[in-house]
C-alpha cells in the first residue's frame, strides 16, 4: 500500500498512490475489517499517463478502470 489511511471509526483502510509525481496515473483501494481480517472492497487504477500525450481529450483524462470488485457480465 502507498499512503494508507486507517479510519478507526469505520474500521477501514484507504490508499492512494501516484505512479509518478504528476498524478496523471495512479492506483487507489479500500479495505474493510471484517471477521478479524481486512477485505478488499474496491481497487481502481488510471494507467494512461495522459500528460505524455499532446492535447489528450478530457474523456481520456478522466478515464480509470475499476479492477475490484469485478464488473458484472451483461
SULBELBEL-V224992 format. One record per backbone hydrogen bond with DSSP energy under -1.0 kcal/mol. CO is the residue of the C=O (numbers start at 1). NH is the residue of the N-H. Records with the same first field share a line. If there is no record, write none. Layout:
CO = NH ; NH
This chain:
2 = 16
5 = 14
7 = 11 ; 12
11 = 33
12 = 7
13 = 31
14 = 5
15 = 29
17 = 27
20 = 23
25 = 19
26 = 46
27 = 17
28 = 44
29 = 15
30 = 41 ; 42
31 = 13
32 = 39
34 = 37
37 = 34
39 = 32
42 = 30
43 = 67 ; 68
44 = 28
45 = 65
46 = 26
49 = 52
50 = 53
57 = 61
58 = 62
60 = 63
65 = 45
68 = 43
